[in-house]
């Protein structure tokens, strides 16, 4: 069981960022880092070709609930805000991903723009770009053609392995740092991607990639070349697009999209073990399993609402709302802290902990 510890709202100063770029339907332009004692967090957001860092205090936490377990945000203090000094992109950034390394003393921040140009930097505690471990990689076609949504995810075990999806090109490029390993060709336009957890693969490292493309969930094994690397293809509701995929530490894979339904798959048989039908009022564009209890999942819709629910029972636990459309949304990789950035300039940070009263 999980419960909300706090929900905070901070407003970005217009002097730092005014009139952010709109990006795409998927809210993938935010990355989140939380310090060890949860006293503060760093929210990285991307607008246009630039990345900004917003530090928000998480001390003195408490929660206010309204009707139907709706969380009411309290005002939060921005302790520091700055523009990240790193190698710039030449077109609009579409997605970001962050990995903590060296016991939280530094982080690996990856970003990809609408032409598939990947830039990865290692940032220390003061946000200084460590040049010796910063690199960039161009797609195989040298970014020639039309720009579109692009996504990035790092391997759950080796941060040096990254996958970059490009929607319009129907391709996924896999890199080991700046070395191109291979390209995967999807049948439809990819909209989200995630490496499966290592416990699913039973190997030293995860080499299985889950991708949503059109109305299908496709599974790719980087160790095989048969069928282009695609080892499984599951078709959802015909005519309904999938926008989000996520993987849990226990191996479950969840997808959601325009049918407003969350479907959970068992990777041992690739059969649906649960379907939470019509759980969202609008299309689902973001999903994340809870790190505290994998029986809970966080669902983000194309509207302002985000909610947490028990997917086996198809039951909501609590929810909160932004004050405008989401431009970026993300969950911390190893703890239940969520952050969302709205087009109004507001940043919402939710801190979720284990429900002590609900434990057996």
Secondary structure as GFF3:
##gff-version 3
##sequence-region A 1 360
A	DSSP	beta_strand	2	11	.	.	.	ID=ss1
A	DSSP	beta_strand	30	34	.	.	.	ID=ss2
A	DSSP	beta_strand	40	47	.	.	.	ID=ss3
A	DSSP	beta_strand	50	57	.	.	.	ID=ss4
A	DSSP	beta_strand	64	65	.	.	.	ID=ss5
A	DSSP	three_ten_helix	67	69	.	.	.	ID=ss6
A	DSSP	beta_strand	71	72	.	.	.	ID=ss7
A	DSSP	beta_strand	74	75	.	.	.	ID=ss8
A	DSSP	beta_strand	78	83	.	.	.	ID=ss9
A	DSSP	beta_strand	93	101	.	.	.	ID=ss10
A	DSSP	beta_strand	106	113	.	.	.	ID=ss11
A	DSSP	beta_strand	118	124	.	.	.	ID=ss12
A	DSSP	beta_strand	129	137	.	.	.	ID=ss13
A	DSSP	beta_strand	150	154	.	.	.	ID=ss14
A	DSSP	beta_strand	161	166	.	.	.	ID=ss15
A	DSSP	beta_strand	171	176	.	.	.	ID=ss16
A	DSSP	beta_strand	179	185	.	.	.	ID=ss17
A	DSSP	beta_strand	190	195	.	.	.	ID=ss18
A	DSSP	alpha_helix	198	201	.	.	.	ID=ss19
A	DSSP	beta_strand	208	213	.	.	.	ID=ss20
A	DSSP	beta_strand	216	221	.	.	.	ID=ss21
A	DSSP	three_ten_helix	226	229	.	.	.	ID=ss22
A	DSSP	beta_strand	230	235	.	.	.	ID=ss23
A	DSSP	beta_strand	242	247	.	.	.	ID=ss24
A	DSSP	beta_strand	253	257	.	.	.	ID=ss25
A	DSSP	beta_strand	262	266	.	.	.	ID=ss26
A	DSSP	beta_strand	271	276	.	.	.	ID=ss27
A	DSSP	beta_strand	284	289	.	.	.	ID=ss28
A	DSSP	beta_strand	296	301	.	.	.	ID=ss29
A	DSSP	beta_strand	305	310	.	.	.	ID=ss30
A	DSSP	beta_strand	315	321	.	.	.	ID=ss31
A	DSSP	beta_strand	326	331	.	.	.	ID=ss32
A	DSSP	beta_strand	337	342	.	.	.	ID=ss33
A	DSSP	beta_strand	346	354	.	.	.	ID=ss34
###
